[in-house]
Structures are given as C-alpha cells and as structure tokens.
Amino acid sequence: MAKNLAEKGKLSQPLAVFNRTTKRAEDFVAAREAGQAKAVTHMDDVVKSSDIIFFCLGDDESVTDAVAAFVGNDVSGKLFVDCSTIHPNTSNEISQTLISKGAEFVAMPIFGAPAMAEAGQVITVLAGPQAAVEKVKPYTTGVIGRLDIDFSDQEPAKASLMKIVGNTLILQMNEALAEGHVLAEKSGLGSENLHTFVTALFGAAPYGAYSNRMMQGDYYKRDEPLFGVDLARKDARHALNIADAHGVRMRAVEVCDGHLKDIQDHMGSKGVSLQPALSFGMRLLILYVTGHSWNLRCSQEGKRAQVRKVIGSKRAEKPKASRRIDPSNVLEMM
C-alpha cells in the first residue's frame, strides 16, 4: 500500500515512511525512485510533516499507543486514516481522541492479501464524516485499491465491524475448504478433483485462490507467515466478543478459533521448524491427527513428501480418550 501511495498517489512531496524497524523504512525508500519517499526515524516526524497520516498496526493496544503518541503533537487540521483491524469500540475511541485535539479521522480497514496490496487491488472500507472520507478517496481506488465500500457519515466503528464480520466469513470459507480437501484426499476422490470442482462452481477467486494455496503448500515455503496465528485469533476473539454482546453465538467461528488454538499450541506464534528443509508458519497448515502421531503432507521441490512425526511424552501429552481430534484443518485469513 505504501509502495502504491508513493508511486501512484501524485503526492506533492515525498511520502514520509516510518517503521518501528528503521531498516525496513530505509530499504523501502531505496527501492523507490528519487523523490518518491523518505524514511523518518520517529512517528512524530510523520505527523509534523504530513497532512494525511495513514497507519496500520497489528492490534488494538498498538493502535491506541500510536494515537496517544500522535496527539502529543499539534494535530489540528490533520487527517488520520487507520487501516488496522481492531475492535469497533477501539475505532470509535481513537476517533474521539483525535477529534478532541482538532484532527479528522477515517477508519479504513483493508480486505486483501499482501499480493493484492502489492498489486493495488485491495478493497477499502471507509467510515467517518463524508468531508474527511472524500479527502481520502483520491488515494484509494486506482492507487492502493480496486474498490471502496463507502460508509460516509457513519461512525468509524461500522468500518471496523465490517472488517471483523468479513474476516469471519473468510475464516469459515477456509475451514470448509480444508475439511473438504482432507475428506477428498482420505476418501480417494483426490484433492485435484475437488479443486477442479471448487474453481468451476465458485470461480478462481477467492475460493479457487485459497484452494490453490492449500494445494501448492504455500504455508511451508515462507520464512515468515503472511498472517500470524496470534493476529488471526485476535480477530476471532473480537468477533466472538461482538456476538456475545449482542446475544448471538457464532458456533462456526468457535470451531475455527479452537483449531487456531491447536496450531498456536503446536507451532507458536510464527511456526516451528520440523526439520531444516521444512519450516511451517501459521498461514496454512494441514494437520491430521491419529492416536499419538500426526502427519503433515506437503509438496517439496515438485515432489510429494510424507512427513510423519511421533509425538513423544516430551513433545505432547497423549490426547484423552474422550477428546477425539478430527482431521484436518487448513486455516488462512487476510
């Protein structure tokens, strides 16, 4: 998104880029044409030198802390655009904080995997006063994204609520695809045949795209997960919290969160290396549990490989007889 803002945003000055890891900001600037971007070492420098500030952080606490730092400066007349996935209540709270200091605020969570962001094909959800939303739109469709969902003059919480509910649909879609692929493989139908059906009935995206990632072993080819399990569970918890507050139960999301917890318990927040050539991160995981052992089926360098690891007493406790762990789950979220 920052790349597209710098390259296609028709900015009147270089895009000021701040990252908590300074080298990432410096590497970003080095990859741009001269004058498109500049790296700054403190977020205060972004606030002081910019009229519109886009920010995107991993969780509610980080967003709240950032806003507290923002308002330590003179923010009067500046527009803040939050692209984070946070609880709707948090979105309204930071909006009130910024507006009380004379700033404007638009909530703008994003739908789209990193590849879509790179290609400028994300979907943006904008909520806040219409005048503020209109100031943001020149940088959305045709720059960072392909489509706006416009909630002008609705409270910022509505955009965050849309993002949370939308993510539950994506999570459940992947749960269904995962179970279908496992049944197809174990029953003899074959994952390839199921994938052909998925793309024929539901199209190349999003179902076909997620199904293909499961088929190609995207989950183990990355050093870092595209979307960490901690963040996935954060989104699920937000959804369950909102549902509970409104007297609704989301049983399918509860199932998904339970599987995310299993992955978190086994893999940690980013994943664990099972052998030097095979590193698994939470973005995609095929997990089949049978008795005391679990099997991971993957494709490595174009060949099918079967990896079996017996979980000894030092690795995990034997599952209780009353708790049957059903095969198998591949979980992936934006």
Order of alpha helices (4+ residues) and beta strands (2+ residues): alpha-beta-alpha-beta-alpha-beta-alpha-beta-alpha-beta-beta-alpha-beta-alpha-beta-alpha-alpha-alpha-alpha-alpha-beta-beta-beta-beta-beta
